[in-house]
Amino acid sequence: MKPVKMYTTQVCPFCVRAKSLLKQRGVEQIEEIRIDLDPAAREVMMAQTGRRTVPQIYIGDTHVGGCDDLVALDQRGGLLPLLAS
């Protein structure tokens, strides 16, 4: 399974929903980068993604986007193949 990295904040219902979906699909470990605790990480996230909102989710080297993007990818049947090694 490819590594999953997620930019998050402590109080973010979309982050919780995204983590829940990923765990339902078999992801055991998510590298969380808390941008509310690390302003430099927020700048990196914005430079990489062009977005200001969380979560911002990476599966391997692929930027999936936010929670709605992750759910849409799963509904299209694209999440499990992307997670597969």
Rosetta blueprint (number, residue, H / E / L):
1 M L
2 K L
3 P L
4 V E
5 K E
6 M E
7 Y E
8 T E
9 T L
10 Q L
11 V L
12 C L
13 P H
14 F H
15 C H
16 V H
17 R H
18 A H
19 K H
20 S H
21 L H
22 L H
23 K H
24 Q H
25 R L
26 G L
27 V L
28 E L
29 Q L
30 I E
31 E E
32 E E
33 I E
34 R E
35 I L
36 D L
37 L L
38 D L
39 P H
40 A H
41 A H
42 R H
43 E H
44 V H
45 M H
46 M H
47 A H
48 Q H
49 T H
50 G L
51 R L
52 R L
53 T L
54 V L
55 P L
56 Q E
57 I E
58 Y E
59 I E
60 G L
61 D L
62 T E
63 H E
64 V E
65 G E
66 G L
67 C H
68 D H
69 D H
70 L H
71 V H
72 A H
73 L H
74 D H
75 Q H
76 R L
77 G L
78 G L
79 L H
80 L H
81 P H
82 L H
83 L H
84 A L
85 S L
